Amino acid sequence: MNKEFISYEQALALKELGFDEPCQGYYDVDKGYSIGYAFCYSDRESQPEDGCLAPLYQQAFRWFREKYDLIGLVEGGYDNGKNIFTYVIWDKFKDNSIDVYYQTYEEAELECLIKLIETVKSK
């Protein structure tokens, strides 16, 4: 189940960008950045002081769509019979496709999330 949550580094970056949506998990720094589970958590509610929310990937991508009109998509294909993945970020109909290919969907998804964070930080 833990692989459904974004990493601590990206969760902290989202917190800095203003992410404060209810989540089912949070990162507990006192327990080595492990994910603690709760039915519904937001930063406005009590949670460990040294932690941060642990959004699911789908929550993070939805948040970028709703708050910043940034749409991140992972695309798949084949190259010499092998699966390859890349991502595209749409910014108000501006195609920011990336010509880097990844071996797994998860690698492309993480890199897309990192690029979304960078895009918002640079605005």
C-alpha atoms as a printed R data frame, in Angstrom:
    type eleno elety resid chain resno      x      y       z
1   ATOM     1    CA   MET     A     1  0.000  0.000   0.000
2   ATOM     2    CA   ASN     A     2  2.860  2.426   0.733
3   ATOM     3    CA   LYS     A     3  3.779  2.652  -2.958
4   ATOM     4    CA   GLU     A     4  0.464  4.438  -3.580
5   ATOM     5    CA   PHE     A     5  1.698  7.441  -1.569
6   ATOM     6    CA   ILE     A     6  4.096 10.038  -2.929
7   ATOM     7    CA   SER     A     7  7.529 10.117  -1.298
8   ATOM     8    CA   TYR     A     8  8.312 12.210   1.779
9   ATOM     9    CA   GLU     A     9 10.418 14.643  -0.293
10  ATOM    10    CA   GLN     A    10  7.591 15.328  -2.733
11  ATOM    11    CA   ALA     A    11  5.006 15.479   0.096
12  ATOM    12    CA   LEU     A    12  7.091 18.128   1.829
13  ATOM    13    CA   ALA     A    13  7.410 20.090  -1.440
14  ATOM    14    CA   LEU     A    14  3.622 19.968  -1.896
15  ATOM    15    CA   LYS     A    15  3.159 21.203   1.667
16  ATOM    16    CA   GLU     A    16  5.422 24.169   0.844
17  ATOM    17    CA   LEU     A    17  3.253 24.878  -2.218
18  ATOM    18    CA   GLY     A    18  0.123 24.942  -0.042
19  ATOM    19    CA   PHE     A    19 -1.218 21.397  -0.271
20  ATOM    20    CA   ASP     A    20 -3.662 20.910   2.598
21  ATOM    21    CA   GLU     A    21 -6.174 18.310   1.459
22  ATOM    22    CA   PRO     A    22 -7.496 15.516   3.645
23  ATOM    23    CA   CYS     A    23 -5.286 12.423   3.333
24  ATOM    24    CA   GLN     A    24 -5.440  8.890   4.614
25  ATOM    25    CA   GLY     A    25 -1.801  8.959   5.602
26  ATOM    26    CA   TYR     A    26  0.952 11.179   6.936
27  ATOM    27    CA   TYR     A    27  4.715 10.918   7.241
28  ATOM    28    CA   ASP     A    28  5.841 10.492  10.822
29  ATOM    29    CA   VAL     A    29  9.395 11.809  11.027
30  ATOM    30    CA   ASP     A    30  9.887 10.402  14.523
31  ATOM    31    CA   LYS     A    31  9.346  6.913  13.109
32  ATOM    32    CA   GLY     A    32 11.863  7.217  10.274
33  ATOM    33    CA   TYR     A    33  9.522  8.831   7.743
34  ATOM    34    CA   SER     A    34  7.158  5.888   7.937
35  ATOM    35    CA   ILE     A    35  3.580  6.321   6.840
36  ATOM    36    CA   GLY     A    36  1.002  6.451   9.574
37  ATOM    37    CA   TYR     A    37 -2.604  5.879   8.674
38  ATOM    38    CA   ALA     A    38 -5.667  7.845   9.659
39  ATOM    39    CA   PHE     A    39 -9.161  7.962   8.260
40  ATOM    40    CA   CYS     A    40 -8.904 11.610   7.250
41  ATOM    41    CA   TYR     A    41 -6.103 14.059   7.955
42  ATOM    42    CA   SER     A    42 -5.291 17.587   6.886
43  ATOM    43    CA   ASP     A    43 -2.629 19.957   8.190
44  ATOM    44    CA   ARG     A    44 -5.383 21.873   9.979
45  ATOM    45    CA   GLU     A    45 -6.020 18.845  12.158
46  ATOM    46    CA   SER     A    46 -3.755 17.462  14.826
47  ATOM    47    CA   GLN     A    47 -1.003 15.249  13.524
48  ATOM    48    CA   PRO     A    48  2.618 14.680  14.527
49  ATOM    49    CA   GLU     A    49  4.382 18.044  14.666
50  ATOM    50    CA   ASP     A    50  7.412 16.883  12.673
51  ATOM    51    CA   GLY     A    51  5.413 15.130   9.968
52  ATOM    52    CA   CYS     A    52  3.519 16.068   6.872
53  ATOM    53    CA   LEU     A    53  0.589 14.769   4.876
54  ATOM    54    CA   ALA     A    54  1.181 11.765   2.621
55  ATOM    55    CA   PRO     A    55 -1.064 12.213  -0.410
56  ATOM    56    CA   LEU     A    56 -1.704  9.451  -2.887
57  ATOM    57    CA   TYR     A    57 -0.297 10.012  -6.368
58  ATOM    58    CA   GLN     A    58 -3.810 10.498  -7.732
59  ATOM    59    CA   GLN     A    59 -4.504 13.174  -5.092
60  ATOM    60    CA   ALA     A    60 -1.335 15.066  -5.987
61  ATOM    61    CA   PHE     A    61 -2.088 14.999  -9.724
62  ATOM    62    CA   ARG     A    62 -5.700 16.074  -9.099
63  ATOM    63    CA   TRP     A    63 -4.483 18.932  -6.870
64  ATOM    64    CA   PHE     A    64 -2.190 20.241  -9.641
65  ATOM    65    CA   ARG     A    65 -5.099 20.072 -12.109
66  ATOM    66    CA   GLU     A    66 -7.526 21.884  -9.831
67  ATOM    67    CA   LYS     A    67 -5.223 24.481  -8.252
68  ATOM    68    CA   TYR     A    68 -2.775 25.261 -11.073
69  ATOM    69    CA   ASP     A    69 -4.488 24.000 -14.253
70  ATOM    70    CA   LEU     A    70 -1.517 21.682 -14.827
71  ATOM    71    CA   ILE     A    71 -2.322 18.265 -16.228
72  ATOM    72    CA   GLY     A    72  0.333 15.586 -15.860
73  ATOM    73    CA   LEU     A    73 -0.047 12.418 -17.929
74  ATOM    74    CA   VAL     A    74  2.096  9.319 -18.142
75  ATOM    75    CA   GLU     A    75  2.136  7.730 -21.579
76  ATOM    76    CA   GLY     A    76  3.264  4.264 -22.527
77  ATOM    77    CA   GLY     A    77  4.528  2.668 -25.687
78  ATOM    78    CA   TYR     A    78  6.912  0.101 -27.095
79  ATOM    79    CA   ASP     A    79 10.475  0.304 -28.325
80  ATOM    80    CA   ASN     A    80 12.060 -2.834 -29.780
81  ATOM    81    CA   GLY     A    81  9.380 -4.925 -28.076
82  ATOM    82    CA   LYS     A    82  9.968 -3.392 -24.625
83  ATOM    83    CA   ASN     A    83  7.617 -1.211 -22.623
84  ATOM    84    CA   ILE     A    84  8.674  2.419 -22.402
85  ATOM    85    CA   PHE     A    85  7.048  5.312 -20.583
86  ATOM    86    CA   THR     A    86  7.278  9.083 -20.735
87  ATOM    87    CA   TYR     A    87  5.157 11.961 -19.504
88  ATOM    88    CA   VAL     A    88  3.460 15.078 -20.783
89  ATOM    89    CA   ILE     A    89  2.471 18.161 -18.816
90  ATOM    90    CA   TRP     A    90 -0.282 20.348 -20.248
91  ATOM    91    CA   ASP     A    91 -0.173 23.929 -19.055
92  ATOM    92    CA   LYS     A    92 -3.208 25.808 -20.415
93  ATOM    93    CA   PHE     A    93 -2.958 23.835 -23.669
94  ATOM    94    CA   LYS     A    94  0.819 24.156 -23.803
95  ATOM    95    CA   ASP     A    95  2.370 20.759 -24.473
96  ATOM    96    CA   ASN     A    96  5.469 20.206 -22.364
97  ATOM    97    CA   SER     A    97  6.269 16.706 -23.529
98  ATOM    98    CA   ILE     A    98  9.483 15.173 -22.321
99  ATOM    99    CA   ASP     A    99 11.692 13.176 -24.651
100 ATOM   100    CA   VAL     A   100 13.084 11.025 -21.864
101 ATOM   101    CA   TYR     A   101 11.906  7.443 -21.676
102 ATOM   102    CA   TYR     A   102 11.641  5.389 -18.525
103 ATOM   103    CA   GLN     A   103 11.555  1.643 -18.069
104 ATOM   104    CA   THR     A   104  8.651  1.655 -15.624
105 ATOM   105    CA   TYR     A   105  5.408  3.554 -15.259
106 ATOM   106    CA   GLU     A   106  6.327  4.415 -11.667
107 ATOM   107    CA   GLU     A   107  9.594  6.092 -12.715
108 ATOM   108    CA   ALA     A   108  7.770  8.242 -15.274
109 ATOM   109    CA   GLU     A   109  5.025  9.066 -12.755
110 ATOM   110    CA   LEU     A   110  7.546 10.206 -10.138
111 ATOM   111    CA   GLU     A   111  9.476 12.308 -12.659
112 ATOM   112    CA   CYS     A   112  6.224 13.890 -13.845
113 ATOM   113    CA   LEU     A   113  5.342 14.818 -10.254
114 ATOM   114    CA   ILE     A   114  8.812 16.297  -9.707
115 ATOM   115    CA   LYS     A   115  8.437 18.352 -12.908
116 ATOM   116    CA   LEU     A   116  4.982 19.590 -11.810
117 ATOM   117    CA   ILE     A   117  6.500 20.751  -8.499
118 ATOM   118    CA   GLU     A   118  9.373 22.500 -10.337
119 ATOM   119    CA   THR     A   119  6.923 24.167 -12.732
120 ATOM   120    CA   VAL     A   120  4.869 25.670  -9.920
121 ATOM   121    CA   LYS     A   121  7.959 26.749  -7.953
122 ATOM   122    CA   SER     A   122  9.281 28.592 -11.019
123 ATOM   123    CA   LYS     A   123  6.062 30.606 -11.525
